[in-house]
């Protein structure tokens, strides 16, 4: 068996709940209370303090690049927001053996609405300026 559970004063539990509800992370709550992140998490579980859903991306994320996003990051953003293409908007193919890609219409890579679903062949033709 492990160590017996520690009883935390109501004031500490309330402070953790208040700080977390204000938008602070577990690490920030721990810094403010002098506890480590894992201890804060255990106290929250034991006292029924609900966790926020994990944040998956967007402008609230501290790694958000916004308009400074690179080529690869912009395409990842489009896939996350619009899914993986499975048909070509130009030639209409839906062959499951064909590779489909997101292609920027105007090279405004930061705008997820500026992309077309294209098969690899149409994407290459578009990039080369060839009309098919």
KOLNUMI-358622 format. One record per residue: x, y, z of N, C-alpha, C, O in turn; residue number from 0. Coordinates in nm, 3 decimals. Example, Ala and Ser with C-alpha at 12.3 -4.5 7.8 and 13.67 -1.06 7.14 Angstrom:
<pts>
[[1.319; -0.569; 0.780]; [1.230; -0.450; 0.780]; [1.320; -0.330; 0.780]; [1.424; -0.332; 0.846]; 0]
[[1.285; -0.225; 0.708]; [1.367; -0.106; 0.714]; [1.290; 0.003; 0.787]; [1.341; 0.114; 0.804]; 1]
</pts>
This chain:
<pts>
[[0.083; -0.118; 0.000]; [0.000; 0.000; 0.000]; [0.087; 0.125; 0.000]; [0.203; 0.121; 0.043]; 0]
[[0.031; 0.234; -0.048]; [0.103; 0.360; -0.054]; [0.085; 0.441; 0.072]; [0.029; 0.395; 0.172]; 1]
[[0.133; 0.562; 0.064]; [0.118; 0.654; 0.178]; [-0.029; 0.693; 0.191]; [-0.103; 0.693; 0.093]; 2]
[[-0.071; 0.726; 0.314]; [-0.208; 0.775; 0.329]; [-0.225; 0.911; 0.262]; [-0.130; 0.989; 0.255]; 3]
[[-0.344; 0.939; 0.214]; [-0.372; 1.066; 0.147]; [-0.361; 1.180; 0.247]; [-0.405; 1.170; 0.362]; 4]
[[-0.301; 1.289; 0.201]; [-0.288; 1.407; 0.285]; [-0.420; 1.484; 0.284]; [-0.486; 1.493; 0.180]; 5]
[[-0.456; 1.539; 0.398]; [-0.576; 1.623; 0.408]; [-0.530; 1.768; 0.387]; [-0.446; 1.819; 0.460]; 6]
[[-0.587; 1.832; 0.286]; [-0.550; 1.970; 0.255]; [-0.652; 2.065; 0.317]; [-0.772; 2.037; 0.314]; 7]
[[-0.605; 2.177; 0.372]; [-0.697; 2.275; 0.430]; [-0.795; 2.327; 0.324]; [-0.761; 2.340; 0.207]; 8]
[[-0.915; 2.356; 0.368]; [-1.018; 2.406; 0.276]; [-0.972; 2.532; 0.202]; [-1.007; 2.551; 0.086]; 9]
[[-0.893; 2.617; 0.269]; [-0.846; 2.741; 0.207]; [-0.757; 2.710; 0.085]; [-0.766; 2.779; -0.016]; 10]
[[-0.671; 2.607; 0.096]; [-0.582; 2.570; -0.014]; [-0.665; 2.517; -0.131]; [-0.642; 2.554; -0.246]; 11]
[[-0.760; 2.429; -0.101]; [-0.846; 2.371; -0.205]; [-0.925; 2.483; -0.274]; [-0.936; 2.484; -0.397]; 12]
[[-0.978; 2.575; -0.197]; [-1.055; 2.687; -0.254]; [-0.966; 2.776; -0.341]; [-1.008; 2.820; -0.448]; 13]
[[-0.843; 2.804; -0.294]; [-0.750; 2.886; -0.371]; [-0.716; 2.819; -0.504]; [-0.711; 2.885; -0.607]; 14]
[[-0.692; 2.689; -0.501]; [-0.662; 2.615; -0.624]; [-0.780; 2.625; -0.720]; [-0.761; 2.651; -0.839]; 15]
[[-0.901; 2.603; -0.670]; [-1.020; 2.611; -0.754]; [-1.039; 2.749; -0.814]; [-1.073; 2.762; -0.932]; 16]
[[-1.017; 2.852; -0.735]; [-1.033; 2.990; -0.782]; [-0.928; 3.025; -0.888]; [-0.961; 3.082; -0.992]; 17]
[[-0.803; 2.990; -0.861]; [-0.696; 3.021; -0.957]; [-0.717; 2.946; -1.089]; [-0.700; 3.004; -1.196]; 18]
[[-0.753; 2.818; -1.080]; [-0.774; 2.739; -1.201]; [-0.894; 2.791; -1.280]; [-0.889; 2.800; -1.402]; 19]
[[-1.000; 2.826; -1.210]; [-1.120; 2.880; -1.276]; [-1.093; 3.014; -1.344]; [-1.163; 3.051; -1.438]; 20]
[[-0.991; 3.086; -1.295]; [-0.958; 3.216; -1.355]; [-0.881; 3.200; -1.486]; [-0.852; 3.299; -1.554]; 21]
[[-0.847; 3.075; -1.521]; [-0.779; 3.051; -1.648]; [-0.633; 3.011; -1.635]; [-0.567; 2.987; -1.735]; 22]
[[-0.583; 3.004; -1.512]; [-0.444; 2.966; -1.493]; [-0.424; 2.817; -1.521]; [-0.516; 2.737; -1.503]; 23]
[[-0.305; 2.781; -1.563]; [-0.269; 2.641; -1.587]; [-0.236; 2.575; -1.453]; [-0.221; 2.643; -1.351]; 24]
[[-0.225; 2.442; -1.454]; [-0.187; 2.371; -1.332]; [-0.049; 2.417; -1.283]; [-0.026; 2.430; -1.163]; 25]
[[0.041; 2.441; -1.376]; [0.176; 2.488; -1.341]; [0.168; 2.625; -1.274]; [0.234; 2.649; -1.173]; 26]
[[0.088; 2.715; -1.329]; [0.073; 2.849; -1.270]; [0.007; 2.842; -1.132]; [0.047; 2.913; -1.039]; 27]
[[-0.095; 2.757; -1.119]; [-0.160; 2.739; -0.989]; [-0.059; 2.685; -0.888]; [-0.055; 2.729; -0.773]; 28]
[[0.023; 2.590; -0.932]; [0.125; 2.535; -0.844]; [0.225; 2.640; -0.799]; [0.261; 2.646; -0.681]; 29]
[[0.269; 2.724; -0.892]; [0.363; 2.831; -0.857]; [0.301; 2.925; -0.754]; [0.368; 2.968; -0.660]; 30]
[[0.173; 2.957; -0.773]; [0.106; 3.052; -0.682]; [0.082; 2.992; -0.544]; [0.077; 3.065; -0.445]; 31]
[[0.068; 2.860; -0.537]; [0.038; 2.795; -0.409]; [0.159; 2.727; -0.345]; [0.151; 2.679; -0.232]; 32]
[[0.271; 2.724; -0.418]; [0.391; 2.658; -0.365]; [0.386; 2.506; -0.377]; [0.460; 2.436; -0.308]; 33]
[[0.301; 2.456; -0.464]; [0.288; 2.312; -0.485]; [0.334; 2.277; -0.626]; [0.340; 2.365; -0.713]; 34]
[[0.365; 2.151; -0.650]; [0.399; 2.112; -0.786]; [0.271; 2.079; -0.865]; [0.164; 2.061; -0.807]; 35]
[[0.285; 2.073; -0.995]; [0.170; 2.054; -1.084]; [0.095; 1.925; -1.052]; [-0.028; 1.924; -1.052]; 36]
[[0.167; 1.818; -1.026]; [0.103; 1.688; -0.999]; [0.023; 1.692; -0.869]; [-0.084; 1.632; -0.861]; 37]
[[0.074; 1.760; -0.768]; [0.001; 1.772; -0.642]; [-0.126; 1.853; -0.664]; [-0.232; 1.818; -0.611]; 38]
[[-0.117; 1.961; -0.741]; [-0.236; 2.041; -0.772]; [-0.340; 1.954; -0.843]; [-0.458; 1.959; -0.811]; 39]
[[-0.294; 1.873; -0.941]; [-0.386; 1.787; -1.015]; [-0.456; 1.688; -0.921]; [-0.577; 1.668; -0.931]; 40]
[[-0.379; 1.626; -0.831]; [-0.437; 1.529; -0.738]; [-0.538; 1.594; -0.644]; [-0.642; 1.535; -0.615]; 41]
[[-0.508; 1.713; -0.598]; [-0.603; 1.785; -0.510]; [-0.731; 1.814; -0.587]; [-0.841; 1.799; -0.534]; 42]
[[-0.717; 1.856; -0.712]; [-0.835; 1.885; -0.794]; [-0.921; 1.761; -0.813]; [-1.043; 1.767; -0.802]; 43]
[[-0.858; 1.648; -0.841]; [-0.932; 1.523; -0.860]; [-1.003; 1.484; -0.731]; [-1.122; 1.453; -0.731]; 44]
[[-0.929; 1.486; -0.620]; [-0.984; 1.444; -0.491]; [-1.102; 1.531; -0.446]; [-1.194; 1.483; -0.381]; 45]
[[-1.097; 1.659; -0.482]; [-1.200; 1.751; -0.436]; [-1.302; 1.787; -0.544]; [-1.382; 1.879; -0.526]; 46]
[[-1.298; 1.716; -0.656]; [-1.401; 1.733; -0.760]; [-1.394; 1.864; -0.835]; [-1.496; 1.912; -0.885]; 47]
[[-1.276; 1.923; -0.844]; [-1.259; 2.047; -0.922]; [-1.244; 2.005; -1.068]; [-1.146; 1.941; -1.105]; 48]
[[-1.341; 2.041; -1.150]; [-1.344; 1.997; -1.290]; [-1.230; 2.059; -1.370]; [-1.197; 2.176; -1.354]; 49]
[[-1.170; 1.976; -1.456]; [-1.064; 2.023; -1.546]; [-1.125; 2.080; -1.673]; [-1.231; 2.036; -1.717]; 50]
[[-1.057; 2.177; -1.730]; [-1.096; 2.230; -1.860]; [-1.057; 2.129; -1.967]; [-0.963; 2.051; -1.946]; 51]
[[-1.127; 2.127; -2.081]; [-1.082; 2.039; -2.189]; [-0.946; 2.086; -2.239]; [-0.916; 2.206; -2.236]; 52]
[[-0.864; 1.992; -2.285]; [-0.733; 2.028; -2.338]; [-0.751; 2.116; -2.460]; [-0.837; 2.092; -2.544]; 53]
[[-0.667; 2.218; -2.468]; [-0.673; 2.309; -2.581]; [-0.588; 2.254; -2.693]; [-0.474; 2.214; -2.671]; 54]
[[-0.641; 2.251; -2.814]; [-0.573; 2.187; -2.926]; [-0.508; 2.283; -3.024]; [-0.438; 2.237; -3.115]; 55]
[[-0.527; 2.411; -3.012]; [-0.462; 2.504; -3.105]; [-0.538; 2.634; -3.117]; [-0.645; 2.649; -3.059]; 56]
[[-0.484; 2.726; -3.192]; [-0.549; 2.854; -3.214]; [-0.476; 2.967; -3.146]; [-0.368; 2.948; -3.090]; 57]
[[-0.535; 3.082; -3.151]; [-0.467; 3.203; -3.106]; [-0.443; 3.209; -2.955]; [-0.360; 3.289; -2.911]; 58]
[[-0.510; 3.127; -2.875]; [-0.484; 3.126; -2.731]; [-0.362; 3.042; -2.695]; [-0.315; 3.047; -2.582]; 59]
[[-0.312; 2.965; -2.789]; [-0.197; 2.880; -2.766]; [-0.070; 2.964; -2.767]; [-0.055; 3.051; -2.854]; 60]
[[0.021; 2.940; -2.672]; [0.142; 3.023; -2.666]; [0.237; 2.998; -2.783]; [0.332; 3.074; -2.802]; 61]
[[0.214; 2.893; -2.863]; [0.297; 2.867; -2.981]; [0.229; 2.915; -3.110]; [0.279; 2.888; -3.219]; 62]
[[0.117; 2.983; -3.099]; [0.041; 3.030; -3.215]; [0.126; 3.127; -3.296]; [0.178; 3.224; -3.241]; 63]
[[0.140; 3.102; -3.427]; [0.223; 3.187; -3.512]; [0.141; 3.292; -3.585]; [0.197; 3.390; -3.636]; 64]
[[0.009; 3.274; -3.590]; [-0.075; 3.371; -3.659]; [-0.035; 3.390; -3.803]; [-0.021; 3.291; -3.876]; 65]
[[-0.016; 3.513; -3.846]; [0.019; 3.541; -3.985]; [0.166; 3.511; -4.015]; [0.208; 3.516; -4.131]; 66]
[[0.246; 3.479; -3.911]; [0.386; 3.445; -3.932]; [0.405; 3.295; -3.958]; [0.518; 3.247; -3.966]; 67]
[[0.295; 3.222; -3.972]; [0.302; 3.078; -3.992]; [0.378; 3.046; -4.121]; [0.365; 3.117; -4.220]; 68]
[[0.455; 2.940; -4.118]; [0.529; 2.898; -4.237]; [0.442; 2.814; -4.330]; [0.326; 2.786; -4.301]; 69]
[[0.499; 2.775; -4.442]; [0.429; 2.698; -4.544]; [0.372; 2.568; -4.487]; [0.254; 2.538; -4.504]; 70]
[[0.455; 2.492; -4.419]; [0.412; 2.364; -4.363]; [0.306; 2.384; -4.255]; [0.205; 2.314; -4.252]; 71]
[[0.328; 2.480; -4.167]; [0.232; 2.508; -4.060]; [0.098; 2.552; -4.114]; [-0.007; 2.517; -4.059]; 72]
[[0.099; 2.631; -4.222]; [-0.026; 2.677; -4.283]; [-0.105; 2.559; -4.338]; [-0.227; 2.552; -4.323]; 73]
[[-0.036; 2.465; -4.402]; [-0.105; 2.348; -4.456]; [-0.157; 2.258; -4.344]; [-0.265; 2.199; -4.358]; 74]
[[-0.083; 2.246; -4.235]; [-0.131; 2.169; -4.120]; [-0.256; 2.234; -4.062]; [-0.350; 2.165; -4.023]; 75]
[[-0.256; 2.366; -4.057]; [-0.372; 2.440; -4.005]; [-0.495; 2.413; -4.090]; [-0.604; 2.390; -4.037]; 76]
[[-0.479; 2.414; -4.222]; [-0.591; 2.388; -4.313]; [-0.643; 2.246; -4.292]; [-0.764; 2.225; -4.285]; 77]
[[-0.552; 2.148; -4.283]; [-0.595; 2.009; -4.261]; [-0.671; 1.996; -4.130]; [-0.771; 1.924; -4.123]; 78]
[[-0.625; 2.063; -4.027]; [-0.692; 2.054; -3.897]; [-0.832; 2.116; -3.903]; [-0.927; 2.061; -3.848]; 79]
[[-0.844; 2.229; -3.970]; [-0.973; 2.298; -3.977]; [-1.068; 2.239; -4.080]; [-1.189; 2.236; -4.059]; 80]
[[-1.014; 2.193; -4.193]; [-1.100; 2.151; -4.305]; [-1.091; 2.003; -4.338]; [-1.161; 1.955; -4.427]; 81]
[[-1.005; 1.931; -4.267]; [-0.993; 1.787; -4.289]; [-0.897; 1.753; -4.401]; [-0.830; 1.840; -4.457]; 82]
[[-0.892; 1.626; -4.433]; [-0.806; 1.577; -4.541]; [-0.889; 1.565; -4.667]; [-0.993; 1.499; -4.665]; 83]
[[-0.846; 1.627; -4.777]; [-0.927; 1.621; -4.899]; [-0.934; 1.480; -4.956]; [-0.839; 1.402; -4.945]; 84]
[[-1.050; 1.447; -5.017]; [-1.068; 1.315; -5.077]; [-1.132; 1.325; -5.215]; [-1.177; 1.225; -5.271]; 85]
[[-1.136; 1.445; -5.268]; [-1.184; 1.466; -5.405]; [-1.118; 1.590; -5.460]; [-1.070; 1.675; -5.386]; 86]
[[-1.116; 1.599; -5.594]; [-1.054; 1.714; -5.660]; [-1.163; 1.811; -5.704]; [-1.257; 1.773; -5.773]; 87]
[[-1.150; 1.937; -5.663]; [-1.247; 2.039; -5.702]; [-1.230; 2.081; -5.847]; [-1.320; 2.144; -5.903]; 88]
[[-1.119; 2.047; -5.911]; [-1.097; 2.087; -6.049]; [-1.146; 1.981; -6.147]; [-1.229; 2.010; -6.233]; 89]
[[-1.095; 1.858; -6.135]; [-1.133; 1.754; -6.231]; [-1.245; 1.664; -6.179]; [-1.301; 1.586; -6.256]; 90]
[[-1.278; 1.673; -6.050]; [-1.389; 1.598; -5.994]; [-1.358; 1.455; -5.953]; [-1.448; 1.384; -5.908]; 91]
[[-1.235; 1.409; -5.967]; [-1.203; 1.272; -5.932]; [-1.218; 1.246; -5.783]; [-1.191; 1.333; -5.700]; 92]
[[-1.261; 1.125; -5.750]; [-1.273; 1.081; -5.611]; [-1.206; 0.946; -5.591]; [-1.233; 0.876; -5.493]; 93]
[[-1.118; 0.908; -5.683]; [-1.048; 0.780; -5.678]; [-0.970; 0.767; -5.547]; [-0.885; 0.851; -5.518]; 94]
[[-0.998; 0.664; -5.466]; [-0.928; 0.650; -5.337]; [-0.779; 0.623; -5.351]; [-0.704; 0.639; -5.254]; 95]
[[-0.734; 0.582; -5.468]; [-0.591; 0.557; -5.489]; [-0.514; 0.685; -5.525]; [-0.391; 0.684; -5.528]; 96]
[[-0.585; 0.794; -5.551]; [-0.524; 0.921; -5.590]; [-0.484; 1.000; -5.466]; [-0.553; 0.995; -5.364]; 97]
[[-0.374; 1.072; -5.476]; [-0.331; 1.160; -5.368]; [-0.400; 1.295; -5.384]; [-0.399; 1.353; -5.492]; 98]
[[-0.460; 1.344; -5.276]; [-0.528; 1.474; -5.276]; [-0.454; 1.569; -5.182]; [-0.400; 1.528; -5.080]; 99]
[[-0.453; 1.696; -5.219]; [-0.379; 1.797; -5.143]; [-0.460; 1.925; -5.132]; [-0.553; 1.950; -5.209]; 100]
[[-0.423; 2.007; -5.035]; [-0.477; 2.141; -5.025]; [-0.384; 2.232; -5.105]; [-0.262; 2.229; -5.087]; 101]
[[-0.441; 2.313; -5.194]; [-0.362; 2.404; -5.277]; [-0.413; 2.547; -5.256]; [-0.533; 2.573; -5.266]; 102]
[[-0.322; 2.637; -5.226]; [-0.360; 2.777; -5.205]; [-0.395; 2.841; -5.340]; [-0.319; 2.831; -5.437]; 103]
[[-0.511; 2.907; -5.344]; [-0.556; 2.971; -5.469]; [-0.471; 3.094; -5.502]; [-0.432; 3.114; -5.616]; 104]
[[-0.444; 3.177; -5.401]; [-0.378; 3.305; -5.426]; [-0.243; 3.317; -5.354]; [-0.184; 3.425; -5.349]; 105]
[[-0.196; 3.206; -5.298]; [-0.072; 3.202; -5.219]; [-0.083; 3.284; -5.090]; [0.017; 3.326; -5.032]; 106]
[[-0.207; 3.305; -5.047]; [-0.232; 3.367; -4.917]; [-0.240; 3.251; -4.817]; [-0.348; 3.213; -4.773]; 107]
[[-0.125; 3.197; -4.782]; [-0.117; 3.074; -4.704]; [-0.180; 3.085; -4.565]; [-0.218; 2.983; -4.507]; 108]
[[-0.191; 3.205; -4.510]; [-0.244; 3.220; -4.375]; [-0.396; 3.212; -4.369]; [-0.451; 3.201; -4.260]; 109]
[[-0.465; 3.216; -4.482]; [-0.611; 3.211; -4.485]; [-0.658; 3.070; -4.518]; [-0.646; 3.026; -4.632]; 110]
[[-0.712; 2.996; -4.419]; [-0.756; 2.859; -4.445]; [-0.869; 2.851; -4.549]; [-0.890; 2.744; -4.606]; 111]
[[-0.939; 2.959; -4.574]; [-1.045; 2.960; -4.674]; [-0.992; 2.980; -4.816]; [-1.069; 2.975; -4.912]; 112]
[[-0.862; 3.001; -4.830]; [-0.802; 3.029; -4.960]; [-0.747; 2.902; -5.028]; [-0.667; 2.911; -5.120]; 113]
[[-0.791; 2.787; -4.983]; [-0.738; 2.662; -5.035]; [-0.843; 2.583; -5.112]; [-0.961; 2.585; -5.078]; 114]
[[-0.797; 2.514; -5.217]; [-0.880; 2.423; -5.296]; [-0.838; 2.280; -5.267]; [-0.722; 2.254; -5.237]; 115]
[[-0.934; 2.187; -5.277]; [-0.901; 2.045; -5.272]; [-0.865; 2.004; -5.414]; [-0.948; 2.013; -5.504]; 116]
[[-0.743; 1.959; -5.433]; [-0.700; 1.917; -5.567]; [-0.628; 1.784; -5.561]; [-0.564; 1.750; -5.462]; 117]
[[-0.641; 1.708; -5.671]; [-0.558; 1.588; -5.683]; [-0.416; 1.637; -5.714]; [-0.395; 1.751; -5.755]; 118]
[[-0.319; 1.550; -5.693]; [-0.179; 1.587; -5.713]; [-0.155; 1.639; -5.855]; [-0.084; 1.738; -5.873]; 119]
[[-0.215; 1.575; -5.955]; [-0.196; 1.614; -6.094]; [-0.247; 1.757; -6.119]; [-0.178; 1.838; -6.180]; 120]
[[-0.368; 1.786; -6.073]; [-0.424; 1.921; -6.092]; [-0.346; 2.025; -6.013]; [-0.330; 2.138; -6.058]; 121]
[[-0.296; 1.986; -5.895]; [-0.219; 2.078; -5.812]; [-0.089; 2.117; -5.883]; [-0.053; 2.235; -5.887]; 122]
[[-0.019; 2.019; -5.939]; [0.105; 2.047; -6.013]; [0.075; 2.135; -6.133]; [0.148; 2.231; -6.160]; 123]
[[-0.031; 2.102; -6.207]; [-0.069; 2.183; -6.324]; [-0.100; 2.327; -6.285]; [-0.059; 2.421; -6.353]; 124]
[[-0.172; 2.344; -6.174]; [-0.206; 2.479; -6.127]; [-0.079; 2.556; -6.090]; [-0.064; 2.672; -6.127]; 125]
[[0.012; 2.490; -6.018]; [0.136; 2.556; -5.976]; [0.224; 2.596; -6.096]; [0.294; 2.697; -6.093]; 126]
[[0.219; 2.516; -6.201]; [0.297; 2.545; -6.321]; [0.225; 2.640; -6.416]; [0.283; 2.683; -6.516]; 127]
[[0.099; 2.673; -6.386]; [0.023; 2.764; -6.471]; [-0.029; 2.698; -6.597]; [-0.058; 2.766; -6.695]; 128]
[[-0.042; 2.565; -6.595]; [-0.090; 2.491; -6.712]; [-0.240; 2.471; -6.700]; [-0.289; 2.426; -6.596]; 129]
[[-0.314; 2.504; -6.804]; [-0.460; 2.480; -6.805]; [-0.487; 2.339; -6.851]; [-0.428; 2.295; -6.950]; 130]
[[-0.572; 2.268; -6.783]; [-0.608; 2.132; -6.822]; [-0.750; 2.127; -6.867]; [-0.799; 2.020; -6.903]; 131]
</pts>
